[in-house]
Amino acid sequence: MKIALAQVLSTSDPHRNLVAIRDHAKQAKEAGASLVIFPEAMQVAFGNDLAKAAVALDGPWPALVRQQARDIGITIVAGMFTPGEGGRVRNTLLIAGPEADTHYDKIHLYDAFGYAESDSVTPGNSPVQFSHEGQILGVATCYDLRFPQLFIRHANSGAAVNIVCASWGAGEGKVEQWTTLAKARALDSTTFVAAVGQADPESVGRKVSGTAPLGVGHSLVVDPLGRVIAQAGAEPELLVVDLDLAVVEKARQQLPVLANTVEL
């Protein structure tokens, strides 16, 4: 399976972000990828009025993403915001392609490091997997990466690949935590972990202020034994990676953590 990780910087303009999705999806398709993964908050960047930007799943923004997926012939995973409860929104991943039309609402909200996502976001409550090229893929969003149970749940549901879409908060040691957690979740679940985040705004000269998580870059793909097989830097980049899915079964024979799990 050939996949692409589009490490980009979304903006306050949903239309401009649609153009970025289209252009990167075309590049991914030309490179031979059948799946392109965009970051969390791809519709509109954090630090903007999310409630104003939120649209229903049958609204115009997701409809255009679905149209792009059809026109280009590729599966697209991208973060957006849908209406939530009490004036809040849901932090949603849209999955659109030839084999899949579904979505995931972020379960674990980022109430950490001085930021309170739950002030503006309603949490989801259901893990989501989808099928692609005869394989099952699980999805997760940003702070979900710190919770191994979700990745194990996906693996036990048949997932060979776990996708993470993020807009990771910057700070001391945060890049190292991002990389370490991706490796750990791959080992926990013996799956490939493809984790794509927003690029670091400072890598293109944007000044950053406030506590909104705007990205640190360093998107990566980790194999089921915790080995990093591809990683971006801080700046915008399109990573195209071939996944040898036979590695998953080999890893589970060598490291049968799923089979050996004991309920305590």
N, C-alpha and C positions, 0 to 999 in steps of 0.2 A: 504494500500500500504506500503510495507516494502522497505525502501531505505537505502543506505549506503553512508556516506561521508568519502572519503579517504583523510585525512589530511596528506600529504606526503611532501617530499622535492625533487623537480626535480633537475636534474643536467645539466651539459653542454653536456651530451652524450644522444642523442635521443634513442639509442638502450637500454641503461641502464634504461631509463625512460619507455620504452615499457615493460621491465621485471617487473618494479614496477606496471604498470597498470595490467598486467596479474596476478601477484601474489595477488594484492588487490582485483581484480575482482573475482578471485576464492574464496578468503576468504568471500567476500560479498555474493556470491552465496551460499556457504556452510552455511552461517548464515541466509539464507532465503530471502535475498534481491533480487528484480527483477531489480533494478536500482542502479548503483554506479556512484557517482559524484566525479570527480577529479578537482584539481585546474586549474586556468589559468596558462599559460606558462608551461604546463605539458610536452610538446614535448622537450622544452629546456628552462632552467631558464633564467629570465632576467639577464642582465649583460654580456650576450654573444652576438655574432654576429648574430642577428636575421635574417638579409637578407640572410646570408649564410645558415642558418638552414631552412628557409622557403621552403615548398614544396606545390605543387598543391593538391587539394582535391582528385584527382585521383592518387596521388603519393604513394610511398611505405609505408611511415609511417602511414598515415590514413588507407591505405589498411590493414595493419597489425592490427590496432586497430579494424577495422570492423571484421577481421577474429577472433580475440580474443572474440569479443562480440558473434559471431556465435558459436564458439567452446564451450564457457562457458555457453551460453544461458542466457545472461544478457544484459541490455542496459547500455552503457557506455557514459558518457559525460566527455570530456577532452579538455583542452586548447592546441592550437597549433598555428603555424604561417604559413600563406599562402602569396603568392606574392601580393604586393599592387602596388601603382602607384609611379612612379619616384624613383625607387630604394628602396621604403619603403615596409613594409609588412602589412598584415591585422592580427589583433589579433582575432583569430577565435576559436569558440567552435565547436568541432566535436561531433555530436550526432549519435550514431550507436547502433542498436539493432534490435530485431525481428520485431518491429513495426515502427521503425524510422531510416531514413538515411538522415540527414540534417545537416545544420551548421548555425552558427550565427557569424557575424562580429561585434565586439565591436563598439558601437555607440559613447559613451562618452569617450574621451581619457583623460588620466591622466596628464594634464598639471597643476600641483599643487604641493605644498610643495617642490619646487625646482627641480622637474622632469618634462621633456617635452616629453611625449609619442608621441606627434604628429610629433616630429622630425624624428621618424623612423617608424611610423604606419599611415596607411591610415584608416580613420574612415569608419564604415559601416553606412547604412542608413535605415535598415529595421528590425523591431522587428520580432522575430521568436518564434513560439510555436510548440510543437510536441505532439503527442498522445502516451499515455502509459497506458495500462490496462483500457482503456475506459475513461481516464481522459485527460484533456489538461494541459500541463505544459509550463510555460514561462521560458525563459532563459535570463540571464544578466551576465555581466562580470565586476567585481571589481568596478571601479569608477562609473559604472552605478548605483550602490547601492545608490548614493547620489541624484538620480533623480526619484522622485515618479511617474512621468508621464508614464514611461516605465512599471512599475509594475501595474499601473491602466489600462494601455492599454492591458496588458496580461489578467487581471481579466475581463475586459469588452469583451475580446475575448473568455471567458469561462474557463480561467485557475483557477484551485484550488490550484496549487502549483507554486511557483516561485523559480527557481534555480539560485544561484549566485556562479560563480567560480571566485576565486580571488588569487592574489599574493599581499596582502595588504602591503603598505609601513609602515615601523616601525617609531616610534617617540612618543613624549610625547602625551598621551591621545588617541593614535590611536586605541588601543584595545577597549577602551570605546566607541569611535566613531563607530567602526565596529559593536559592539553589539547593540548600540542604533539605528543605521541606519537600521539594520536588523529587529528590533522590529517595527520601524516606518513604514517600507515598508510593513510589514505584516498587520499592522493596516490600512494603506492607502488603501490596496487592498483587505482586508479580505481574504487573502490566507495564506497557509503555506509558509514560506520562509526557504529554505534549503541553507545555505551559507557556502561554503567550501573554505578554503584558504590553501596556503602553510604553513607548519609548520614554527616555528621560527627557523632559522638556529642556533642561539645561544643555543637553547635547546639541541642540539646534539654536541655542542662544536665548531661549525664553526664560524670563525671570519668574521665579516661583515664590509665592507667599501664601500664608494661611495653612490650614491643616488638611485640605482636601487631598486625597491620594491621587496623584497625577501620573505616576509611573516611574520606574527606574530602569526599564529595558531588561536586557539579559534573559530574553526568552530562551527556552531550552527544551530539548527532548532527551529523556532518560529512558534507558532500556530496563527490562524487568529485574535485572541484577544490580540496578543502581548506577550504571555507567552512563555518563553524559556523552551522547553521540553527536550532538550539535548544540551550539549556543551562540547567541548574538551578543553584541556589545551593548552600549547604552543608547546609540543612535538608531533612527529608523532603519529597518532592514527586513527583507523577505527571505526567510529560511525555507528551503525546500529539502525535505528529508525522506529517504526511503526507509520504510519500516519492514524488517524481516519478521513477520508474525510467527514464523516457526520458532523463534527465540522464546516466545511466551511459554509454549509447552515444555521446551527444554529447561527453562528456568523453574517451572513448577515441579519438574521431576527432581531437579537438584535442590530446590528450596521449597518444600511443600508446606509453606506456612498456612495457606488456606485450608489444606486438608488436616493440618496438625492443630488447628485452633481448638482450644478447650474453653467452653463457657464457664466463667467463674462467678 
